[in-house]
């Protein structure tokens, strides 16, 4: 029931030619078993260490949250959840960008501080 992750390098190697959009910094895949806390979900992880502009950050968020993949029932969201882990410098900008997202997208977004000591 444990999750596994894929790095940005691995994601890019599977997602087509360079320049085809923003790739997440990492993905966390939850196994499709009942013991998993988030069965059969895929989460995008973004680590923001330096602030980008609000418009650019909101565009990246929207792209990750709106991206779809083929599924038996049509197309579904590629990411069930997007998690931003932010440095103190980037956190205000990321929060402002998140505040401009439509409610349906914002509900699948989580903005957090980087864990203690992550910057050192």
VEXRORO-572492 format. One record per atom (N, C-alpha, C): residue in one letter; y, z, x. Coordinates in steps of 0.2 Angstrom, whole numbers, padded with zeros to 4 digits, always signed. Last residue first. Example, Ala and Ser with C-alpha at 12.3 -4.5 7.8 and 13.67 -1.06 7.14 Angstrom:
<rs>
S-0011+0035+0064
S-0005+0036+0068
S+0000+0039+0064
A-0028+0039+0066
A-0022+0039+0062
A-0016+0039+0066
</rs>
This chain:
<rs>
X+0119+0018+0092
X+0119+0020+0099
X+0113+0017+0102
X+0118+0015+0079
X+0123+0011+0082
X+0123+0013+0090
X+0110+0024+0073
X+0107+0017+0073
X+0112+0013+0078
X+0113+0037+0070
X+0111+0035+0077
X+0109+0028+0078
X+0108+0037+0054
X+0111+0041+0059
X+0109+0039+0066
X+0107+0021+0046
X+0105+0027+0048
X+0108+0031+0054
X+0122+0013+0039
X+0116+0013+0044
X+0114+0020+0045
X+0125+0015+0022
X+0127+0017+0029
X+0121+0015+0033
X+0122+0002+0009
X+0121+0009+0012
X+0124+0009+0019
X+0120-0006-0005
X+0124-0006+0001
X+0124+0001+0003
X+0110-0017-0015
X+0111-0010-0013
X+0115-0010-0006
X+0108-0027-0029
X+0111-0026-0022
X+0112-0019-0021
X+0105-0030-0042
X+0099-0031-0037
X+0102-0030-0030
X+0117-0029-0049
X+0111-0024-0050
X+0105-0024-0045
X+0124-0040-0045
X+0125-0033-0042
X+0120-0028-0043
X+0119-0050-0053
X+0117-0050-0046
X+0118-0043-0043
X+0124-0045-0066
X+0116-0046-0065
X+0114-0047-0058
X+0138-0044-0064
X+0134-0038-0065
X+0126-0039-0064
X+0145-0053-0050
X+0143-0053-0057
X+0138-0047-0058
X+0154-0046-0037
X+0148-0049-0039
X+0147-0048-0047
X+0164-0038-0032
X+0166-0044-0035
X+0160-0048-0038
X+0158-0027-0025
X+0162-0026-0031
X+0164-0032-0035
X+0154-0033-0013
X+0149-0031-0018
X+0152-0030-0025
X+0166-0033-0006
X+0163-0039-0008
X+0158-0038-0013
X+0168-0019-0004
X+0173-0023-0008
X+0170-0030-0010
X+0157-0016+0004
X+0158-0013-0003
X+0163-0017-0007
X+0160-0023+0015
X+0154-0025+0011
X+0155-0022+0004
X+0172-0017+0019
X+0172-0024+0017
X+0166-0026+0013
X+0167-0004+0022
X+0172-0005+0017
X+0173-0012+0014
X+0157-0006+0032
X+0155-0003+0026
X+0161-0005+0021
X+0160-0010+0045
X+0159-0015+0040
X+0158-0012+0033
X+0162+0002+0052
X+0168-0003+0052
X+0167-0008+0047
X+0150+0009+0050
X+0156+0012+0047
X+0162+0007+0047
X+0138-0003+0047
X+0141+0001+0051
X+0147+0004+0048
X+0125-0005+0034
X+0132-0006+0037
X+0134-0001+0042
X+0114-0014+0026
X+0114-0008+0030
X+0120-0009+0035
X+0110-0020+0011
X+0115-0021+0016
X+0115-0014+0020
X+0097-0028+0002
X+0099-0021+0005
X+0104-0023+0011
X+0092-0035-0013
X+0095-0036-0006
X+0098-0030-0004
X+0077-0039-0022
X+0082-0034-0020
X+0085-0036-0013
X+0069-0049-0024
X+0070-0045-0029
X+0076-0040-0028
X+0072-0066-0018
X+0073-0058-0017
X+0074-0054-0023
X+0071-0077-0025
X+0067-0076-0019
X+0067-0069-0017
X+0068-0078-0043
X+0072-0076-0037
X+0068-0075-0031
X+0059-0092-0048
X+0060-0085-0049
X+0065-0083-0043
X+0054-0106-0059
X+0057-0103-0052
X+0059-0096-0054
X+0039-0106-0067
X+0045-0110-0066
X+0048-0107-0059
X+0027-0098-0067
X+0031-0098-0073
X+0038-0102-0072
X+0023-0100-0054
X+0019-0103-0059
X+0023-0103-0066
X+0037-0104-0044
X+0032-0099-0046
X+0028-0102-0052
X+0048-0108-0030
X+0044-0110-0036
X+0039-0104-0037
X+0063-0098-0028
X+0057-0101-0026
X+0053-0103-0031
X+0081-0096-0026
X+0075-0096-0030
X+0069-0099-0026
X+0096-0086-0023
X+0091-0091-0021
X+0084-0090-0025
X+0105-0077-0027
X+0104-0082-0032
X+0098-0087-0030
X+0105-0068-0017
X+0103-0065-0023
X+0102-0071-0028
X+0110-0076-0006
X+0104-0072-0006
X+0101-0070-0013
X+0123-0080-0012
X+0117-0085-0010
X+0111-0081-0009
X+0129-0068-0013
X+0128-0072-0019
X+0122-0077-0018
X+0131-0064+0000
X+0127-0060-0005
X+0125-0064-0011
X+0139-0074+0005
X+0132-0073+0008
X+0128-0069+0003
X+0150-0072-0003
X+0146-0079-0003
X+0139-0078+0000
X+0154-0060+0001
X+0152-0061-0006
X+0148-0067-0007
X+0158-0063+0015
X+0152-0058+0013
X+0150-0059+0006
X+0168-0072+0012
X+0162-0074+0016
X+0156-0070+0014
X+0177-0064+0006
X+0175-0070+0002
X+0168-0072+0006
X+0180-0053+0015
X+0177-0052+0009
X+0174-0058+0005
X+0175-0057+0032
X+0180-0057+0027
X+0176-0056+0020
X+0165-0045+0041
X+0167-0052+0040
X+0172-0052+0034
X+0164-0031+0052
X+0166-0034+0046
X+0167-0041+0046
X+0149-0028+0061
X+0156-0030+0061
X+0158-0033+0055
X+0136-0025+0056
X+0139-0021+0061
X+0146-0022+0062
X+0125-0026+0044
X+0132-0028+0045
X+0135-0023+0050
X+0110-0032+0041
X+0113-0027+0045
X+0120-0029+0047
X+0100-0035+0026
X+0106-0037+0030
X+0109-0031+0034
X+0085-0040+0019
X+0089-0034+0023
X+0094-0038+0027
X+0077-0044+0004
X+0081-0046+0010
X+0085-0040+0013
X+0061-0040-0002
X+0068-0038-0001
X+0071-0042+0005
X+0049-0044-0014
X+0052-0046-0007
X+0059-0044-0007
X+0035-0036-0022
X+0042-0038-0022
X+0044-0040-0015
X+0022-0031-0026
X+0023-0039-0026
X+0031-0041-0025
X+0027-0015-0031
X+0022-0020-0030
X+0024-0027-0031
X+0034-0004-0024
X+0037-0010-0027
X+0033-0015-0027
X+0025+0006-0019
X+0031+0008-0023
X+0035+0002-0027
X+0008+0003-0021
X+0014+0001-0018
X+0020+0003-0022
X-0003+0005-0028
X-0001+0010-0024
X+0005+0009-0021
X-0006-0008-0034
X-0003-0002-0038
X-0001+0003-0034
X-0001-0022-0024
X-0006-0017-0026
X-0002-0011-0030
X+0005-0033-0017
X+0004-0033-0024
X-0002-0028-0026
X+0016-0025-0004
X+0010-0028-0006
X+0009-0028-0014
X+0032-0031+0000
X+0028-0025-0003
X+0022-0028-0006
X+0042-0036+0013
X+0037-0038+0008
X+0033-0032+0006
X+0058-0038+0019
X+0052-0033+0018
X+0048-0035+0012
X+0066-0048+0031
X+0063-0048+0024
X+0058-0042+0024
X+0081-0049+0039
X+0074-0048+0039
X+0072-0048+0032
X+0093-0056+0038
X+0092-0053+0045
X+0084-0051+0045
X+0092-0071+0029
X+0092-0064+0029
X+0091-0062+0036
X+0101-0086+0032
X+0095-0083+0032
X+0096-0075+0033
X+0112-0097+0024
X+0111-0091+0027
X+0104-0088+0027
X+0109-0115+0026
X+0111-0109+0022
X+0110-0103+0026
X+0104-0125+0034
X+0102-0125+0027
X+0104-0119+0024
X+0106-0125+0048
X+0111-0127+0044
X+0110-0127+0036
X+0090-0131+0053
X+0096-0127+0054
X+0101-0130+0050
X+0077-0135+0041
X+0081-0137+0046
X+0087-0132+0047
X+0065-0123+0034
X+0068-0129+0035
X+0073-0130+0041
X+0059-0110+0035
X+0064-0112+0029
X+0068-0118+0030
X+0052-0105+0045
X+0048-0107+0039
X+0053-0110+0033
X+0060-0101+0055
X+0055-0105+0056
X+0051-0108+0050
X+0068-0091+0048
X+0071-0098+0049
X+0065-0103+0051
X+0059-0080+0048
X+0061-0083+0041
X+0064-0090+0043
X+0057-0078+0061
X+0052-0080+0058
X+0054-0083+0051
X+0071-0074+0064
X+0068-0079+0068
X+0062-0082+0064
X+0072-0062+0056
X+0076-0068+0054
X+0073-0074+0058
X+0055-0055+0053
X+0062-0056+0056
X+0065-0062+0054
X+0047-0047+0040
X+0048-0053+0044
X+0055-0053+0047
X+0037-0032+0037
X+0043-0036+0037
X+0042-0042+0041
X+0027-0024+0024
X+0028-0027+0031
X+0034-0031+0031
X+0022-0008+0016
X+0026-0014+0016
X+0025-0017+0023
X+0006-0002+0011
X+0012-0002+0015
X+0015-0008+0015
X-0006+0000+0004
X+0000+0000+0000
X+0006+0000+0004
</rs>
